[in-house]
């Protein structure tokens, strides 16, 4: 895996935090962290998209961000860990991994 795909994973990591921040931020410090997470996430995503296929990058970014946000909601905020929800998140991750594996790297 090259550094651009690692950047996409990093961008998705920050996506989880800004999505959580949009719902749960109450103080100026929390909102500042949310804004910084948005800026880092999109900056890194844009840089990775310069070298990788933009459609695949976006699908992987959103898929990983969605899975991460659902998992964070279950772990930190007490959301119900419904077995069907977990199976669907697993299916989403399998699709994201498959899409990444099927994408040709640019030279």
N, C-alpha and C positions, 0 to 999 in steps of 0.2 A: 504494500500500500504506500502510495507516495504522500508527500507532505500536503498536497492540496486536498486529498481525501481526509487527512487528519484535521485539516482546517475546517472542513465541513462538519466533522464530528464535534470539534470545538465550538463552532457556531451554534450547533444544535444544543450543546450543553448550556450555552448562555441563553438560548431561546427559552429553555425551561425556567430560568430565573426571571426573565422579563415577563413571561406569561403569568407566573405566580405573583410577581410584583404588581401587575395590572389589577389583580383581584384583591390582594392582601396589603398593599402598601398604604400606610396611614401617616407616617411622619415624613419630613423633608429628606431625612437620610435614606429612608426606604425608597422614596420616589427617585432620589438621586441614583441609587443602586439600580433601579429599574431602567432609568434612562441610559446609564452607562452600559448595562447589559444589552439594551436594544442597539446602541451604537456599535459595540464590539461585535455582536452577533451579525449584524448586517454588513459591517465592514469586512469581516472575515469571509462571509458568504460571497460577497461581490468579488473579492480577490480570488477565491477558489473558482468562481464561475468564469474567470478570465482564462483559465487553463483546462477546465473540465466542461463537459456538455451541460449547459444551463438547465435543461429539463430534468436530467437525472440528478444534478446537484440539488435542485429545489425539492424534488420528490424525496430524496434521502434526508435533507434538512427538516422538512415538515414531518416526515414519518418518525424520525428519531425524536424530534421535539414533542410530537404528540405522545409517543410512548413514554418519554421521560416525564412529561407533565402529568400523565395519568398515574404513573408510578409514584411521583412525588406527592400527588394528591392523596394517594392511599397511605403512604408512609408517614407523611408529616401532618396531614390535615384530617385523617380519620375517615376518608371516603371508603365506601364499601368495596371490598375486594371480591366482587362478583365473579364467579368462575367463567361465565360467558365473556365478560369484559376482558379478563386475562387471556382467554383463548384468542379473542379478536386482536388484542395487542400483540400476542405472539405471531399471529398470522400477518399482521402489519409488518412486524420486524423481519419475518421470513421474506416478504415481498420486497422490502427495502434492501436487504442483503442480496437477494437475487437480482434486483435491478442494478445494484452497484457492480456485481460480478459480471453481468452481461454487457456492461458499458466498456467500450474500447478506450484505452488511454491514448491521449495525443502524444506524439513524439516530442 
